[in-house]
Amino acid sequence: MDGFFGNTQADSSPDISRTSSSSRVSLTPNDTTRESPPEAPIAKADSGQIKKRGRKGHSKSRTGCFNCKKARIKCKENRPSCDYCAHRGLQCEWPEIQITQVGIVIRNPMPELTIPAAPQSNLPVFTMQDFRFFQHFINTAYPHHPIDNDWQWTHDVPSMACDFDFLLHAMLALSASDLAANSDDSNDMKLIPTSILHRIKSIESLNKAVAAGIKSWQQGNAMIATCFTLLFQSVLLNDGLSEYISFLRGILTIGMQMGQRRMKFVFERLWGNEQLQSRDAELSAAPLINEEVVAAACRSFEKMSPLLKTKTEIGMYGLLLSMARSLVTSSKEAYIGLGKVYQLFMMMPHEEFREFTDSKNEVCQLLQAHFVAMQLIMTPISKVEWGKRKSPTEMKTDGRTGRWLTTLHNAMPPHMRGYYEWTLWVEKANYTNEIGVLDVHHGKEVEN
């Protein structure tokens, strides 16, 4: 003990020596000493033999692992796994705070809690701007096709958008484009990049869903609504004609798959002549288009006739010429002819579709320009599709597809300019409101 406490003077007191040999010294918090009780006498058995004393206890391990404490044995306290746990293949766990013999505090690291930055969801996070787009879609920007499906567009479609992000992005894309095209606010005119971003996300998600197959009638209807929504946004894009036709074809493709599986359609009067029948009275009373404009259209079609070579070119030309000639006597018949053009877009084989939309095909580009020009001069007739809603041409004098005509004219080959004379005039007249109509009942020219 001298080596532990240091060198001390020897104490020759015989009383103290005798006391220390028969007692133990213990340190208390008060730094006092007291004697231990005298050892008890060893008991003897009846046979006279000495009873064997039990195993001497060991000092408690207060810093051992939990497994050793549970087994009530002394822990060797070697890390990372003590002997007991290592021998039995147990996970050695220690108290959070341990104090070593030299006073070092060891704190076991707490397991890190992983908290997600945002709730896990397949839907994008809404911004205040997105809420504005969503509300604008429901109030103003939703498509007017299929005809007389306003309830579906303002109630069913927004509900479906909660489950299908391709539909949600399409709604936000159309709404942003509509605000950029029709608002007088300079800030809204800067929304075009935002609308294109939502459009890209919608198309990417829609393509994945189509490739995976239609899983339910809800998903199928969401796909149809997405195609309609992106189709109407295409009207607001300068180079949106080809995609406009693509989404027309997508509506038919998805609809046929749903029909084969007998799935329920949310939209009413989606196929056949039901939409035409719902507007029969309005179309019968629709005004005739200015006869000079119609005559110029017929002459332009006749002029381009020698250029036609392929089946695709001849088929499209025949429908457009028939529609132009119908405008002389009946706006309703001309509107029916326009419907046949849309049917051709939807039903033509893929190779013919690629040929018609090929930007390098000069004849098909010319046919596209004439199709758009016919749409524009028939705007007073097609306004009946909107029903009680206010059409864009009532808010702005120019037809919305005029931007397509501008794009086609910008790419016009110089040697083809003579065939574009009528469509160039229509583009100019569209923005200056020079296209007039002849009221069939009153016999007077009225403004578009």
Secondary structure by P-SEA (a helix, b strand, c coil): cccccccccccccaaaaaaaacbbbbbccccbbbbccccccccccccccccccccccccccccccaaaaaacccccccccccaaaaaaccccccccccccccbbbbbccccbbbbbcccccccccccaaaaaaaaaaacccccccccccccccccaaaaaaaccaaaaaaaaaaaaaaaaccccccccccaaaaaaaaaaaaaaaaaaaaaaccccaaaaaaaaaaaaaaaaaaaaccccaaaaaaaaaaaaaaaaaaaaacccccccccccaaaaaaaaaaaaacccccaaaaaaaaaaaaaaccccccaaaaaaaaaaaaaaaaaaccaaaaaaaaaaaaaaaacccaaaaaaaaccccaaaaaaaaaaaaaaaaaccccccccccccccccccccccaaaaaaaaaaaccccccccaaaaaaaaaaaaaccbbbbcccccccccc
